[in-house]
């Protein structure tokens, strides 16, 4: 066995700003940037367990709720966190990715933690891992960026004396760095084909990966799933003696209507009760997400009638059908699967049925491009292809050519543009909108973040900056 060497990559300096800590963490092996080349050497839990043991297993000092899925994780997580906050529970929230600010990943029910506390915790955390080392039969290896962020989150939440933490998986579930917690409840949101090079190329394989957040005897709530996915989740729950609560078996119906101000949601439960919500977080998909959050609160014994509903109604989350400008309307949404895009477009058509519409679209390399293209073409008069950041792999030229071929095949009169840089794409969209027609930004949270940053920079002297 190769001799252990101290882990000093992050812990060789004292930080004066939180950005310094994040920059250092990002310089490590950053698997968030990957869309392929899965390696068990990198995606593993034994190193994460060793790291947390080294710093005193902070994740065991508070209760937690664990959430996996392909879409709706973030919205469901913040719905639950805000509901817990409303009944007096100090609740932490760990999410990824961030749109414009790393602090979005580590919050108190969506509210930023003071910078001084973030820095103080980062310095203590890095001093604790300074002498950490890990080695196995293959040899020594160091924690990845996501492992460091996850371990820091667990330490931070303990450091500020949280009572509860809502933890969102990064990718998958089985080998996700967050999958070392023993939660009081597991939640699995809808599963679709995604990250196929890493998680598997079938729904069944992806479902198996995500099902592994189900823990022995710990209850699990699941949202609407395809039959093949549901079978996988039911089998895993049975093997773990975990009681499974299927949202579709708990409700008679869920309806959602998007208005200019709110999402109007009506939930009819099988017990005969009804819930009426007027959500600030607009979008058709918020109907099922809010219902899943309420079910989870009830299963966990943390639901308070009236208080929980009010907390959900006032919840917002950056990048989820977020209106950042009114004339023309500019809406950013991180929909990055074909199903989430379908829900978004249903809401957009409710708001702007007759108007010509402009979309700025960008998607990562491992997404379902063809189905997303076929959803977009009938809705938009102008489509601008832009780069979804530089954090992960994408090929905007190939995506543009796919759109062009589909437009030719369908004999569509949709106008197609390629504008890689977010500021230029936003300027082009504003010109095409003629100052009145709606502009939608979608396909990737990274693109949404870049457009939001460009918009803030463009308007910082004219209006209040839009922040999470």
Secondary structure, 3 states (H helix, E strand, C coil): CCCCCCECCCCCCCCCCHHHHHHHHHCCCCHHHCCCCCCCCCCCCHHHHHHHHHCCCHHHHCEEEEEECCCCHHHHHHHHHHHHHHCCCCEEEECCCCCCCHHHHEEECCEECCHHHHHHHHHHHHHHCCCECCEECCEECCCCHHHHHHHHHHHHHHHCCCCEEEEECCCCCCCCCCCCCCCCEEEECCCCCCCHHHHCCCHHHHHHHHHCCCCCCCCEEECCCCHHHHHHHHHHHHHCCCCEEEHHHHEEEEEEEECCCCEEEEEEECCCCEEEEEECCCCCCHHHHHHHHHHHHHHCCCCCCCHHHHHHHCCCCCCCCEEEEECCEEEECCCCCHHHHHHHHHHHHHHCCCCCCEEEECCCCCCCHHHHHHHHHCCCCEEEECCCCCCCCCCHHHHHHHHHHHHHHHCCCCEEEECCCHHHHHHHHHHHCCCCCCEEEECCHHHHHHHHHHHHHHHCCCCCCCCC
